[in-house]
Amino acid sequence: MGGQEGAWAETIIRLMAAWLLLAGASAWAWRQRLGLSRSMLLASFRGLVQLMLLAFVLEWIFELRHPIVQWLLIAGFCILAARNSASHHMETGMAWFAASTGLFVSCLVSLPWLELCGAIESQSRTLIPLASMIAANGMNAVSLMFHRMAEGGLAKDGVRAAMIPPVDTLKVVGLVHMPGIFVGMILAGAPALVAAGAQLVILYMIVASSFTACIVTMLMMNRAMKVRVCD
């Protein structure tokens, strides 16, 4: 029991140390009147609660073996992520449906292909975390696309802007950026080449799936707007 309490105390100390960095950034944003302070703090508390809840149910999630149940959970990831992206577009309802479809298609294209090629395993322990990565990175890309469109830019300009972060990350990996999966596998004792290969699979997947999510969402939004004009 004492060891467990010590681990909890150590975790809390680490969280507080990292949160103080975020709080400092939030205070700086408030002084500069950037309008980011409140959203940064709220996001930090939401992230804490959500991740802790996930930690408690993770073992149950990893026990899911039926493909239909797995994909229902993945669809839930996409719907929740799309809701956040849709908030950056004036037509929230339409954007939510389009983004949900785009994110789900990106998972439907990427995961079965990697599984078929033997790059990943079909277990929930593998599929669910990778699907969450696709949904989260796709959400960021679609949000950037919607934000650019809200500023009056063309949809294609939004796609180009959305793809800058994942492509830039891929450009500097191994030079400036040492990604988390690579570092984690190295710390766990995996050979460096194996860790590099696993990380590259993830990075290629993220770039391709983010692009897919943006393109499918853009096409659906264009189609919906044309139908509305015709009506």
N, C-alpha and C positions, 0 to 999 in steps of 0.2 A: 504493500500500500504506500509506504514511504517513497519508493522509487517512482510510482505513478504520480504521486503528488508533486514530487520534484520535477518530473517531466512536464506536468501542467504548468508549474510555476515558471520553468524555463521558457515554455512556449509563450506564456503571457508576456514575459519580459521582452522577448524577441518581437512580438506583435506590437507592443507599446513603443519600442524603439523605432520600428519601421513606420508606425502610425504618426509619430511625432514629426518625421520627415514630411509626410503628407500634410499634416496640420500646419507646418511651417510654410509649405507651398501654398496652402489655402489662405493663410494670413497674408502672404505676399500678393496673391491674386486679389484679395479684398482691398489692400492698400492701393493697388493699381487700378481699382474699379473695373475689373475685367468681367465681372458677372459670373465668375466660375467658382467662387469660394463655397457657396451653399451646395452646388451640385457635387463638388469634390468631396465634401464632408458626408453628404447623404450617401454618395456612392460607396464611401469607405465603410459606413455602418451596414449598408445593405450587403456589401460583399462579405463582411464578417459573418453576419447572420446566415446568409445563404450557403457559404462555404462550410460553416460549422454543421449546418443541417445536412449538407451533402455528406460530410464525413461520417455522420451517424447512420446514414442509409446506404452508404456505398457498398458494403458487403452484400446487402440485399439486392442491389442493382446488379452486381457482378454475378449473382446466382441466376439471373434471367437467361434462359437458354432458348426459348421458342423464338424463331425469327420474327413472327408477327408482333410479339411483345417488344422485342428489341427495336423494331422499326416504329412502333407506336411511340416509344420513348424518344427516339430520334426525331420524330415528327413534332413531339412536344417541345424539344429544344429549338427547332426551327421556328415554330409559331411564337414562342416567347422572345426569341432573338429578333424576329421580324417586327414584333410589336414595338420594340425599342427603335428600330430603324425607321418605322413608319412615322414616328413622332417628328421626324425631320422633313416630312412632306406635307403639303397643304391638304391633299386628298388622303387623309389618314386611313380610312377604311380600304380604299382601293390599293394604297401602298402596302398595307398590312398583308392583304391577300397575295399581291404580286411578290412581295419579299418572302413570304412564307413558302410560296411555290418555288421561287428561285433557290432558296436555301435548301429545301428538301431535294430538289433536283440535283444540286451540287453534291449532296450526300449520296444520292442514288447513283450518280455517275462514278464518284470517286471510290467509295468503300467496296462495292462489289467487284470493281475492276482490280483494285489492289489485292483483294482476297483471292480472286481468280488467279492472279499472277503469282500468288504465294508471298507477296510482300508483307501482308499482315495476316493475323489469325482471325477466325470467325467467332471467337469467344467474346462474350459481353465485356470481359475485362479489357479487351482491345478495342472493339467496335464503339462502345459507348464513349470512352474518353476521346477517341479520334473524331467521332461525330460531333462532340461538344466543341472541339477545336475548329472543325469546319464551320459550324454554326456561328461561333464567336467571331472568327476572322471574316467570314462572309458578312456577318452583321456589320462589322466595322467598315468593310468595303461598300456595302449598300448604303449605309448611313452617309458616308462621304459623297457618294453619287447623288443621293437625295438632297444633301446640303448644297452641292454645286448647282443642282437643278433649281432649288428654291431661290438661289441668288440670280437666276435668270440665264444660267448656262444651258447648253444643249446636253441631252442625255449622253451623247458620246463623249463630250468633255467630262461629264461626271464619271464615266467609266474609266477614262484615262487618269483622272485624279484619284479615283478609288484604288487603282492598281499601283500607285507610286509607293506606298509603304511596304506591301509584300515583295515587290520586285526589288526595291532598295535593300531590304533585309537580305534577300538572296544574293545580291551583289557583294555585300560586305561580310557574309558569313565566313568565318575562319580567319578574317583579317581584323575586323573591328568587333564583330558580334560572335560570342560563343553561346549558342542557344541552350536553353534549359535542359532539354532531353539529352543532348550531347554531354553536358557537364554532369548531369545526374548519373548517366551510365558510366562515365569515367570514374566518378566518386564511388560508384558501386562495384568497381573493379573490372568492368568490361573492357576488352581490347579497344584501342582508339579507333581503328579502322571500322570495327563493328558499330561503335557509337556514331561515327561519322556517317556511315551508310544509313543507319536508322534515322538520324536527324535529317538527312537529305530527302529521304522518302517523305517525311512530314512536311518539309519546306516545299517540295514540288507539289505535294497534295494541296497545301494551303493556297499557293499561287493559282493552280488550276481551278480549284473549287471556288475561290473568291471571284475569279473571272467568270466562271459559269453562273454563279449566283447573280452577279451584276447584269450579265447579258440576258439571262432568262427574265429577271425582274424588269429590265428596261423594255424588252419585247412585250411583256404582259402589260406594262403601263401604257406603252404606245398603242397596243391593241385596244385596251379599255378606253383610252381617250378618243380613238377613232370611232368606236361604237357609240360613245356618248355624243360626239359631234353629229353622227348620222341620225341619232334619235332626236 
